[in-house]
Amino acid sequence: MTDTVVSNDGRPGTDVAIFVPSMRGGGAERAMLKLAIALSRSGVSLDLVLAKAEGAYIEDIPDDIRVVDLAASRIIASLPGLTAYLRSARPAVLLSSMDHANVVACWARTLSRTRPRLVLNVQNTLSRSAADASMRRGRLVPSLARRTYPGAEAIVTVSKGVASDLADTIGIPRARIEVIHNPVVTPELIARSREPVEDEWFVPGADPVILAVGRLDSQKDYPTLLQAFAALRSNRPARLMILGEGPLREELESTISSLGLEADVRLPGFVENPFSYMRHSSVYVMSSLYEGLPTVVIEALASEARIVSTDCPSGPNEILAGGSYGRLVPMSDSAALATALAAALDDTTPLPGPESWKPYELETVVEQYRRVLLGDGR
């Protein structure tokens, strides 16, 4: 990783500044880092501006990307630092991702009295994420977005569902919103998915492993998954592994204990290479209540996993082509999920090929972003 700049200074003449809260282990952060790396390698002078330079992906930032650490305790506290950065660096384009960061980016551009081309990237269904927010400031985001987002030169969402939701939620014309998928599939991802998994659960002849990957929070609805797995496990041997970390770990561990699943369910936390787990699992499952464009489902496709997902707003239906590339089930329906998991374990039909993940290949997405950010698309 390149040395982190703990200041608000920038390089005059910077083409693009990408502003995100941190490099914590989420799909949005991973997508923005992949985009930053690809843009930098294509000759774009680029700064990665972080509200706080922390997270699992910090070590993955290459030396040719300059990191500007605003050292803020939370997103709103990064406003003075981002404002100062814009005055100093004067990037031609400011790309911001994730709702709180987008609002701060809008304010910072106004306060800095600079006019970089402002592109806002929306990763999630705003109406659902605001309704699900535990803190008041999260519930205020739609109101703030209604006032700030229209001033951006471009608004990009990661799926058609997110675009429609954003238009309805903040009252902006749908025609003003462009859909560009997250850059997910790379040759490196495919190669890493083929690495072995050093875990006794994955040795030949072991019980089939059902895998989920995602933050341990309410959005992912792991209680329904655990109920579904308990029903499945009562009829056949199987194991469930959930990779990720989050605030509901203790609650989920308690649920696992109450269902008597301690021997068959594991929560290993964050792992550095989840793709090999995807390829070597028997079924990949996502039980979310809402998403934007669930990166993990695309990664599972590219890792040639058999997939079961809730048909939540939004993304899974688009990614799985209405069920052509995997099974879709209703949200919060443990019986339907258990039935789909059993069917997937028994399935012997061929898995989807590269056509299923081609729209999410890095090269395709970077061309689209170059057009929106720089107007060239080469």
Residue pairs with C-beta under 8 A, 6 or more apart in sequence:
1 58
1 59
1 60
1 61
1 62
1 63
1 67
2 61
2 62
2 63
2 64
2 65
2 66
2 67
3 67
4 53
4 67
4 69
5 66
5 67
5 68
5 69
6 53
6 69
6 71
7 68
7 69
8 68
8 70
8 81
8 82
8 84
8 85
8 88
9 68
9 85
9 88
9 89
10 17
10 47
10 68
10 85
10 86
10 88
10 89
10 90
10 91
11 45
11 47
11 66
11 89
12 88
12 89
12 90
13 45
13 90
14 45
14 46
14 47
14 89
14 90
14 91
14 92
15 44
15 45
15 46
15 91
15 92
15 93
15 374
16 39
16 44
16 45
16 46
16 47
16 91
16 92
16 93
16 94
16 95
16 373
16 374
17 46
17 47
17 48
17 49
17 68
17 85
17 86
17 89
17 91
17 93
17 94
17 95
17 116
18 32
18 35
18 36
18 46
18 47
18 48
18 49
18 95
18 96
18 97
19 49
19 50
19 51
19 82
19 94
19 95
19 96
19 97
19 101
19 104
19 105
20 28
20 29
20 32
20 48
20 49
20 50
20 51
20 96
20 97
20 98
20 101
21 29
21 50
21 51
21 52
21 75
21 98
21 100
21 101
22 29
22 50
22 51
22 52
22 53
22 54
22 55
23 29
23 33
23 50
23 53
23 54
23 55
23 56
23 57
23 58
23 60
23 61
24 54
24 55
24 56
24 57
25 55
25 56
25 57
25 244
25 245
25 270
26 215
27 123
27 182
27 294
27 295
27 296
28 97
28 98
28 123
28 124
28 182
28 292
28 295
29 55
29 57
30 57
30 295
31 97
31 123
31 158
31 182
31 183
31 184
31 295
32 97
32 121
33 48
33 57
33 60
33 61
34 182
34 183
34 184
34 186
34 362
35 183
35 365
35 366
35 369
36 46
36 48
36 61
36 65
37 62
37 65
38 183
38 362
38 363
38 366
39 46
39 366
39 369
39 370
39 373
40 46
40 62
40 64
40 65
41 64
42 366
42 370
44 370
44 374
46 65
46 66
47 65
47 66
47 67
47 68
47 89
47 91
48 61
48 65
48 66
48 67
48 68
49 68
49 70
49 82
49 85
50 67
50 68
50 69
50 70
51 70
51 72
51 74
51 75
51 77
51 78
51 81
51 82
51 101
51 104
52 69
52 70
52 71
52 72
52 73
52 78
53 67
53 69
53 71
56 270
56 272
61 67
68 85
68 89
70 78
70 81
70 82
70 85
71 81
72 78
72 81
75 100
75 101
75 104
76 100
76 104
76 137
78 104
79 104
79 107
79 108
79 111
82 104
82 105
82 108
83 107
83 108
83 111
83 112
84 112
85 108
86 94
86 108
86 109
86 112
86 114
86 116
87 112
87 113
87 114
90 114
90 116
91 116
92 116
92 117
92 374
93 116
93 117
93 118
93 119
93 373
93 374
94 105
94 109
94 116
94 117
94 118
94 119
95 119
95 121
95 373
96 102
96 104
96 105
96 118
96 119
96 120
96 121
97 120
97 121
97 123
98 121
98 123
98 124
99 122
99 123
99 124
99 126
99 129
99 141
99 145
100 137
100 138
100 141
102 120
102 121
102 122
102 145
102 148
102 149
103 141
103 144
103 145
103 148
105 118
105 120
106 118
106 120
106 148
106 149
106 151
106 152
107 148
109 115
109 116
109 118
110 151
117 153
117 154
117 373
118 151
118 152
118 153
118 154
119 152
119 153
119 154
119 155
119 156
119 372
119 373
120 149
120 152
120 154
120 155
120 156
121 156
121 157
121 158
122 155
122 156
122 157
122 158
122 162
122 166
122 292
123 157
123 158
123 162
123 182
123 292
123 293
124 162
124 290
124 291
124 292
125 161
125 162
125 165
125 290
125 291
125 292
125 313
125 314
126 141
126 142
126 145
126 162
126 165
126 166
126 169
126 170
127 142
127 165
127 168
127 169
128 165
128 289
128 290
128 313
129 138
129 141
129 219
129 290
130 138
130 139
130 140
130 141
130 142
130 169
131 139
132 218
132 219
132 289
132 290
133 139
133 141
142 169
142 170
145 166
145 169
145 170
146 170
146 171
149 155
149 170
149 172
150 172
154 178
154 372
155 166
155 172
155 176
155 177
155 178
156 177
156 178
156 179
156 180
156 369
156 372
157 163
157 166
157 177
157 178
157 179
157 180
157 292
158 179
158 180
158 181
158 182
158 292
158 293
158 315
159 179
159 181
159 292
159 293
159 314
159 315
159 318
160 179
160 314
160 318
161 292
161 313
161 314
161 315
161 317
161 318
162 179
162 292
162 293
162 314
162 315
163 174
163 177
163 178
163 179
164 174
164 314
165 313
165 314
166 172
166 177
167 173
167 174
167 176
167 177
178 372
180 365
180 368
180 369
180 372
181 293
181 359
181 360
181 365
182 293
182 295
182 298
182 360
182 365
183 360
183 361
183 362
183 365
183 366
184 295
184 298
184 299
184 302
184 357
184 360
184 361
184 362
185 298
185 299
185 302
185 357
185 358
185 360
185 361
185 362
186 361
186 362
189 275
189 299
189 302
189 303
190 302
190 303
192 273
192 275
192 276
193 275
193 276
193 278
193 279
193 302
193 303
193 304
194 276
194 279
195 273
195 275
195 276
196 276
196 280
197 276
197 277
197 280
200 206
201 207
201 209
201 239
201 241
201 266
202 209
202 277
202 280
202 281
206 239
207 237
207 238
207 239
207 264
208 237
208 238
208 239
208 282
208 283
208 345
209 238
209 239
209 240
209 241
209 280
209 281
209 282
210 229
210 238
210 239
210 240
210 241
210 281
210 282
210 283
210 284
210 285
210 341
210 345
211 240
211 241
211 242
211 243
211 277
211 278
211 281
211 283
211 284
211 285
211 305
212 220
212 222
212 225
212 240
212 241
212 242
212 243
212 244
212 284
212 285
212 286
212 287
213 242
213 243
213 244
213 274
213 277
213 278
213 284
213 296
213 299
214 220
214 242
214 243
214 244
214 286
214 288
214 296
215 244
215 245
215 246
216 222
216 242
216 244
216 245
216 246
216 247
216 248
216 249
216 252
216 267
217 246
217 247
217 248
218 248
218 289
219 288
219 289
219 290
219 291
220 244
220 286
220 287
220 288
220 289
221 287
221 288
221 289
221 310
221 331
221 332
222 242
222 248
222 252
222 287
223 252
223 255
224 287
224 331
224 332
224 333
224 334
224 337
225 240
225 242
225 285
225 287
225 334
225 337
226 240
226 252
226 255
226 256
226 259
226 261
226 265
227 259
227 334
228 287
228 334
228 335
228 337
228 338
228 341
229 238
229 240
229 261
229 264
229 265
229 338
229 341
230 259
230 260
230 261
231 334
231 335
231 338
232 238
232 338
232 341
232 342
233 261
233 264
235 342
236 342
236 345
238 264
238 282
238 341
238 345
239 264
239 265
239 266
240 261
240 264
240 265
240 266
241 265
241 266
241 267
241 268
241 277
241 281
242 252
242 265
242 266
242 267
243 268
243 269
243 270
243 271
243 274
243 277
244 267
244 269
244 270
245 269
245 270
249 267
252 267
253 267
256 262
256 265
256 267
271 277
274 296
274 299
275 299
275 302
275 303
276 303
278 284
278 299
278 300
278 303
278 305
279 303
279 304
279 305
281 305
282 306
282 344
282 345
283 305
283 306
283 307
283 308
283 341
283 344
283 345
284 296
284 297
284 300
284 303
284 305
284 306
284 307
284 308
285 307
285 308
285 309
285 337
285 341
286 294
286 296
286 297
286 307
286 308
286 309
286 310
286 316
287 309
287 310
287 337
288 294
288 309
288 310
288 312
288 316
288 331
289 310
289 312
289 331
289 332
290 312
290 313
290 314
291 312
291 313
291 314
291 315
291 316
292 314
292 315
293 314
293 315
293 318
293 319
294 309
294 315
294 316
294 319
297 307
297 309
297 315
297 316
297 319
297 320
297 326
298 319
298 357
298 360
300 307
301 307
301 319
301 325
301 326
301 352
301 356
301 357
302 357
302 360
304 351
305 351
306 326
306 344
306 347
306 351
307 320
307 325
307 326
307 327
307 344
308 326
308 327
308 329
308 337
308 340
308 341
308 344
309 316
309 320
309 326
309 327
309 328
309 329
310 316
310 328
310 329
310 330
310 331
310 332
310 337
311 317
311 328
311 329
311 330
311 331
312 331
316 328
317 323
317 328
319 325
320 326
320 327
320 328
321 356
322 328
324 352
325 352
325 356
326 352
327 340
327 343
327 344
329 336
329 337
329 339
329 340
330 336
358 364
367 377
367 378
368 377
370 376
370 377
370 378
371 377
